[in-house]
Amino acid sequence: MLMDPEYKKLVLRLEKHYPSYAKKSTECLGRRKYLEEDPFRTPFERDCHRVLHSFPFRRLKHKTQVFFAPKDDHICTRLEHSLHVASISSTICKRLHLNHVLAEAIALAHDLGHPPFGHLGEDAINEVFKDFNRRHKKKLPKFMHEAQSLRVIDTFRNSLHEPLNLTLEVRDGVVCHYGERNEKALKPDYDKNLLLVGESAARREKPATLEGCVVRVTDTISYLGRDFEDAYMAGLVSYKDIPPNVKSVLGDNNSTIIGSLINDLVDNSKGKEYLQFSDRVYDALVEMKESFNYKRIYNRIELKGQEKRIFGIMNGLFNHFLKLLARKELLDSKANNHNYYTNVFREFLKDMNYPRATRKEQKVVDFIAGMTDNFAMACFEDLFEIQRVI
């Protein structure tokens, strides 16, 4: 089924003003696997909806952004962060006459592969891998949530037993969204072959579209002020702690910080094939991120003190489910001697229908990375309580 002619005319009219370096919806490069065209949605609109209705996206509401506080309704979650990135990216794209729907789709999907417990959870998985490699003389690759997000898009199955199968442009923007580098200017890799983009692109390649670059920059814009507000609510910092230069250039609250960064980025990127901050605002951004947020928030002993606990949970779950894979009865659907979490793991393996060559370790980390904070804790407590009884 082709796009409805009248709707296509509307899309063409709306995107007629786009500059040559913007990505038009009617010029989408398609998907890895064929999907019949929708009559009343562009491919990028459809991607937004496919993500919104997916199980991995729903689980983001119970995944930590920075502060692990499952009983606090006002601490930012990974779901809220994704919505923030989508909203800010859309605003920037509209002002730069770029494809805001493409940016929204990338933003909504960019953290689908993030594990529980935020960046501490990601660090913990890599510590588990190091310990496992040392003990078993193996070389498990570094876990990166950008690459894992692409695995979720390409491999994980939905309620219809099919992968998300998002467009090539969205896939690329997701796996290349790494924004921890402080980039004053960012230009897309316009010559990239999107058919060749895979997990290896994570933290190595730039997005192929300017919309993807917007999401990469916005990932930082969205969390600078919000992480400060969460730290303030937790009693870790106060408004007077913000460096004077940051306060005078960006502001002293989340709203003004976001506004200052958006306005500066737009003013310095209009009519250009790349994004750019002014020297003054870029310096303030780096100061707040490196000299304030990292030193006063992310590396505080109150947060770092959770590292051992989270490593213990991740290490216990990883080794437990890895041992389970060696048991033939695990996949026996008639077996009734499994506990709840083992049954969930069994159903996960069944739904994934892994190729025979898939490493056991990959299967386990796929399962663990998809857990919410609460599910991971409950699973750990249940499994190891059972072991103590035995």
C-alpha positions as CSV (number, residue, x, y, z in Angstrom):
1,M,0.0,0.0,0.0
2,L,1.4,3.4,-1.0
3,M,1.1,6.7,0.9
4,D,-2.2,8.4,0.3
5,P,-1.7,10.9,-2.5
6,E,-3.4,13.8,-0.7
7,Y,-1.3,13.1,2.4
8,K,1.9,12.9,0.4
9,K,1.1,16.3,-1.1
10,L,0.6,17.7,2.4
11,V,4.0,16.3,3.5
12,L,5.7,17.7,0.4
13,R,4.2,21.1,1.0
14,L,5.3,21.1,4.7
15,E,8.8,20.1,3.8
16,K,9.2,22.3,0.8
17,H,11.0,24.9,2.8
18,Y,13.6,22.5,4.2
19,P,17.2,23.3,3.2
20,S,19.1,20.8,1.0
21,Y,21.0,19.3,4.0
22,A,17.7,18.5,5.9
23,K,16.3,15.0,5.6
24,K,13.0,14.9,3.9
25,S,10.5,12.3,4.9
26,T,9.8,11.4,1.2
27,E,13.5,10.7,0.7
28,C,13.7,8.2,3.6
29,L,16.2,5.3,2.7
30,G,13.9,2.6,4.0
31,R,14.4,-0.2,6.5
32,R,16.7,-3.2,6.8
33,K,13.6,-5.5,6.4
34,Y,10.7,-4.7,4.1
35,L,7.7,-3.1,5.8
36,E,4.6,-2.2,3.7
37,E,4.2,1.6,3.5
38,D,1.6,3.3,5.7
39,P,-1.0,5.4,3.8
40,F,-1.3,8.2,6.4
41,R,2.1,8.3,8.2
42,T,5.6,9.1,6.9
43,P,8.2,6.5,7.7
44,F,9.6,8.7,10.5
45,E,6.1,9.3,12.0
46,R,5.6,5.5,12.0
47,D,8.9,5.0,13.8
48,C,7.8,7.4,16.6
49,H,4.7,5.3,17.0
50,R,6.5,1.9,16.8
51,V,8.8,3.1,19.6
52,L,6.0,4.5,21.8
53,H,4.1,1.3,21.7
54,S,7.1,-1.0,22.4
55,F,7.7,-2.8,25.6
56,P,11.4,-1.5,25.9
57,F,10.1,2.0,25.8
58,R,7.5,1.4,28.5
59,R,10.1,-0.1,30.8
60,L,12.1,3.2,30.7
61,K,9.7,4.7,33.2
62,H,11.2,2.4,35.9
63,K,14.8,2.9,34.9
64,T,17.1,5.3,36.7
65,Q,18.5,8.4,34.9
66,V,21.1,9.5,37.5
67,F,19.5,9.2,41.0
68,F,18.4,5.8,42.1
69,A,15.2,6.6,44.0
70,P,12.3,4.3,43.0
71,K,9.9,5.7,45.6
72,D,10.4,9.3,44.6
73,D,7.9,10.2,41.8
74,H,9.7,13.4,40.9
75,I,13.2,12.1,40.3
76,C,14.0,12.0,36.6
77,T,13.6,8.6,34.9
78,R,15.0,7.3,31.7
79,L,11.6,7.7,30.1
80,E,11.3,11.3,31.1
81,H,14.8,12.0,29.8
82,S,13.9,10.5,26.4
83,L,10.8,12.7,26.3
84,H,12.9,15.7,27.2
85,V,15.3,14.9,24.4
86,A,12.5,14.5,21.9
87,S,10.8,17.8,22.9
88,I,14.0,19.9,22.8
89,S,15.2,18.2,19.6
90,S,11.9,19.0,18.0
91,T,12.1,22.7,19.1
92,I,15.6,23.1,17.7
93,C,14.8,21.3,14.4
94,K,11.7,23.5,13.8
95,R,13.8,26.7,14.3
96,L,16.5,25.4,11.9
97,H,13.9,24.1,9.4
98,L,15.0,20.5,9.8
99,N,12.9,17.3,10.0
100,H,11.6,17.5,13.6
101,V,9.8,14.1,13.3
102,L,13.0,12.3,12.4
103,A,14.7,13.9,15.4
104,E,11.8,12.9,17.7
105,A,12.0,9.3,16.5
106,I,15.7,9.1,17.2
107,A,15.3,10.8,20.6
108,L,12.5,8.4,21.7
109,A,14.6,5.4,20.7
110,H,18.0,6.5,21.8
111,D,18.1,4.9,25.2
112,L,16.0,1.8,24.6
113,G,19.1,-0.3,25.4
114,H,20.1,1.4,28.6
115,P,20.4,-1.1,31.5
116,P,18.9,-0.6,35.0
117,F,20.5,1.7,37.5
118,G,21.6,4.4,35.0
119,H,25.2,4.9,34.1
120,L,26.2,3.1,37.3
121,G,24.4,0.0,35.9
122,E,26.3,0.3,32.6
123,D,29.6,0.7,34.5
124,A,28.7,-2.4,36.6
125,I,28.1,-4.5,33.6
126,N,31.5,-3.7,32.3
127,E,33.1,-4.5,35.6
128,V,31.2,-7.8,35.5
129,F,32.7,-8.4,32.0
130,K,36.2,-7.6,33.2
131,D,35.9,-10.0,36.1
132,F,34.4,-12.7,33.9
133,N,37.2,-12.2,31.3
134,R,39.9,-12.5,33.9
135,R,38.4,-15.7,35.4
136,H,37.6,-17.5,32.2
137,K,40.2,-16.0,29.9
138,K,37.6,-14.6,27.5
139,K,37.2,-11.3,25.7
140,L,33.7,-10.1,26.2
141,P,33.4,-6.7,24.4
142,K,32.7,-3.5,26.3
143,F,29.0,-2.9,26.9
144,M,27.7,0.4,25.4
145,H,24.1,1.3,25.8
146,E,24.2,3.0,22.3
147,A,25.1,-0.3,20.7
148,Q,22.5,-2.1,22.9
149,S,19.8,0.3,21.8
150,L,20.5,-0.7,18.2
151,R,20.3,-4.4,19.3
152,V,16.9,-3.7,20.8
153,I,15.7,-2.1,17.5
154,D,17.1,-4.9,15.3
155,T,16.7,-8.0,17.4
156,F,14.2,-7.7,20.2
157,R,10.7,-8.8,19.3
158,N,7.4,-7.1,20.1
159,S,4.0,-8.5,20.9
160,L,3.6,-9.4,17.2
161,H,6.9,-11.3,17.4
162,E,8.7,-8.9,15.1
163,P,11.5,-6.5,15.7
164,L,11.0,-2.7,15.7
165,N,12.7,-2.5,12.3
166,L,13.1,1.3,12.4
167,T,14.3,3.3,9.4
168,L,18.0,3.4,8.5
169,E,18.2,7.1,9.4
170,V,16.7,6.5,12.9
171,R,19.0,3.4,13.5
172,D,22.0,5.5,12.6
173,G,21.0,8.4,14.9
174,V,20.4,6.0,17.8
175,V,23.7,4.2,17.6
176,C,25.7,7.4,17.1
177,H,24.0,9.5,19.8
178,Y,27.0,9.4,22.1
179,G,27.2,12.9,23.5
180,E,29.7,12.6,26.3
181,R,32.3,14.3,24.2
182,N,32.2,18.1,24.6
183,E,31.6,19.2,21.0
184,K,31.5,22.9,20.2
185,A,30.6,22.1,16.6
186,L,29.2,18.9,15.1
187,K,28.8,18.1,11.4
188,P,27.1,15.0,10.1
189,D,28.9,12.3,8.1
190,Y,26.8,13.0,5.0
191,D,28.7,10.4,2.9
192,K,28.1,7.5,5.3
193,N,26.5,4.3,3.9
194,L,23.6,3.7,6.2
195,L,23.2,0.1,5.1
196,L,26.5,-0.7,6.7
197,V,25.8,1.0,10.1
198,G,25.9,-1.5,12.9
199,E,26.7,-1.8,16.6
200,S,30.4,-1.1,15.9
201,A,29.4,2.5,15.1
202,A,28.7,3.2,18.8
203,R,31.1,5.9,20.2
204,R,33.1,5.8,16.9
205,E,31.0,7.5,14.3
206,K,29.0,10.7,13.8
207,P,25.4,10.6,12.7
208,A,24.7,10.8,9.0
209,T,21.9,13.4,9.4
210,L,21.8,16.8,10.9
211,E,18.7,15.8,12.8
212,G,20.8,13.0,14.4
213,C,23.4,15.5,15.4
214,V,20.6,17.6,17.0
215,V,19.6,14.7,19.2
216,R,23.3,14.0,20.1
217,V,23.7,17.6,21.3
218,T,20.3,17.7,22.9
219,D,21.1,14.6,25.0
220,T,23.5,16.9,26.9
221,I,21.3,20.0,26.9
222,S,18.4,18.0,28.4
223,Y,20.3,16.7,31.4
224,L,22.5,19.5,32.6
225,G,19.9,21.5,34.4
226,R,17.6,18.6,35.2
227,D,20.3,16.7,37.0
228,F,21.1,19.8,39.0
229,E,17.4,20.1,40.0
230,D,17.3,16.4,41.1
231,A,20.5,16.9,43.1
232,Y,18.9,20.0,44.7
233,M,15.8,18.1,45.6
234,A,18.1,15.4,47.1
235,G,19.8,18.0,49.3
236,L,23.2,17.5,47.6
237,V,23.6,21.0,46.1
238,S,22.1,24.5,46.4
239,Y,21.5,27.2,43.9
240,K,24.4,29.3,45.3
241,D,26.8,26.4,44.4
242,I,26.4,27.0,40.6
243,P,29.6,28.7,39.3
244,P,29.2,32.5,38.7
245,N,30.1,32.3,35.0
246,V,27.6,29.5,34.4
247,K,24.9,31.4,36.3
248,S,25.5,34.6,34.3
249,V,25.7,32.9,30.9
250,L,23.2,30.0,31.2
251,G,21.1,30.8,34.2
252,D,20.5,29.1,37.5
253,N,17.5,26.8,36.9
254,N,16.6,24.1,34.4
255,S,14.3,26.3,32.3
256,T,16.7,29.1,31.7
257,I,19.7,26.8,31.2
258,I,17.8,24.9,28.4
259,G,16.6,28.1,26.9
260,S,20.0,29.6,26.8
261,L,21.6,26.6,25.2
262,I,18.8,26.2,22.6
263,N,18.9,29.9,21.6
264,D,22.6,30.0,21.3
265,L,22.8,26.8,19.3
266,V,20.0,28.0,16.9
267,D,21.6,31.5,16.5
268,N,25.0,30.0,15.6
269,S,23.7,27.2,13.4
270,K,21.1,28.9,11.1
271,G,21.8,28.3,7.4
272,K,24.7,26.0,8.2
273,E,25.2,22.3,7.4
274,Y,26.5,21.8,11.0
275,L,25.7,22.7,14.5
276,Q,27.7,25.1,16.6
277,F,27.7,26.9,19.9
278,S,29.3,30.3,20.5
279,D,32.6,30.4,22.5
280,R,30.9,32.0,25.5
281,V,28.1,29.5,25.8
282,Y,30.2,26.5,25.0
283,D,32.7,27.4,27.7
284,A,29.9,27.7,30.2
285,L,28.4,24.4,29.1
286,V,31.7,22.6,29.6
287,E,32.2,24.3,33.0
288,M,28.8,23.3,34.3
289,K,29.2,19.7,33.0
290,E,32.7,19.0,34.0
291,S,33.5,21.3,36.9
292,F,30.1,21.3,38.5
293,N,27.8,18.3,37.6
294,Y,30.6,15.7,37.5
295,K,32.4,17.0,40.6
296,R,29.5,18.1,42.7
297,I,26.8,15.5,41.6
298,Y,27.9,12.5,39.6
299,N,31.0,11.7,41.6
300,R,29.6,12.4,45.0
301,I,30.2,9.7,47.6
302,E,26.4,9.4,48.1
303,L,26.1,8.2,44.5
304,K,29.4,6.4,44.2
305,G,28.6,4.5,47.3
306,Q,25.9,2.6,45.3
307,E,28.6,1.1,43.0
308,K,29.3,-2.0,45.1
309,R,25.7,-2.7,45.6
310,I,24.8,-2.4,41.9
311,F,27.9,-4.5,40.9
312,G,26.8,-7.2,43.3
313,I,23.3,-7.3,41.8
314,M,24.6,-7.3,38.2
315,N,27.3,-9.8,38.9
316,G,24.9,-12.2,40.7
317,L,22.3,-12.0,37.9
318,F,24.8,-12.4,35.1
319,N,26.5,-15.5,36.6
320,H,23.2,-17.1,37.7
321,F,21.5,-16.9,34.3
322,L,24.7,-17.9,32.5
323,K,24.7,-21.1,34.6
324,L,21.0,-21.6,33.8
325,L,21.8,-21.7,30.0
326,A,23.7,-24.9,30.6
327,R,20.6,-26.7,32.0
328,K,18.7,-28.5,29.3
329,E,15.4,-28.4,31.2
330,L,15.5,-24.6,31.0
331,L,13.7,-24.5,27.7
332,D,11.4,-27.3,28.5
333,S,7.9,-25.7,28.4
334,K,6.5,-28.5,30.5
335,A,8.9,-28.0,33.3
336,N,7.1,-26.6,36.4
337,N,9.9,-26.5,38.8
338,H,11.2,-23.1,37.8
339,N,10.7,-20.0,39.8
340,Y,9.0,-16.9,38.3
341,Y,12.3,-15.2,37.1
342,T,13.6,-18.3,35.5
343,N,10.3,-18.6,33.6
344,V,10.6,-15.0,32.5
345,F,14.1,-15.8,31.2
346,R,12.9,-18.9,29.4
347,E,10.1,-16.9,27.7
348,F,12.6,-14.2,26.8
349,L,14.8,-16.7,25.1
350,K,11.9,-18.2,23.3
351,D,10.7,-14.9,22.0
352,M,14.1,-13.8,20.9
353,N,14.7,-17.0,18.8
354,Y,18.4,-16.4,18.8
355,P,20.6,-17.6,15.9
356,R,22.5,-20.7,16.9
357,A,25.9,-18.8,16.8
358,T,24.8,-16.2,19.5
359,R,27.1,-16.2,22.5
360,K,25.6,-17.3,25.8
361,E,26.9,-14.2,27.4
362,Q,25.1,-12.0,24.9
363,K,21.8,-13.7,25.6
364,V,22.2,-13.1,29.3
365,V,23.3,-9.4,29.0
366,D,20.4,-8.8,26.6
367,F,18.0,-10.1,29.3
368,I,19.6,-8.1,32.2
369,A,19.9,-4.9,30.2
370,G,16.2,-5.0,29.6
371,M,15.3,-5.1,33.3
372,T,13.9,-2.2,35.2
373,D,15.6,-1.2,38.5
374,N,12.9,-2.7,40.6
375,F,12.7,-6.0,38.5
376,A,16.5,-6.4,38.8
377,M,16.5,-5.9,42.6
378,A,13.5,-8.2,43.1
379,C,15.0,-10.9,40.8
380,F,18.3,-10.7,42.7
381,E,16.7,-10.9,46.1
382,D,14.4,-13.8,45.1
383,L,17.1,-15.9,43.5
384,F,19.7,-15.6,46.2
385,E,17.2,-16.0,49.0
386,I,16.3,-19.3,47.4
387,Q,19.9,-20.3,47.2
388,R,20.5,-19.5,50.9
389,V,17.5,-21.8,51.8
390,I,18.9,-24.6,49.7
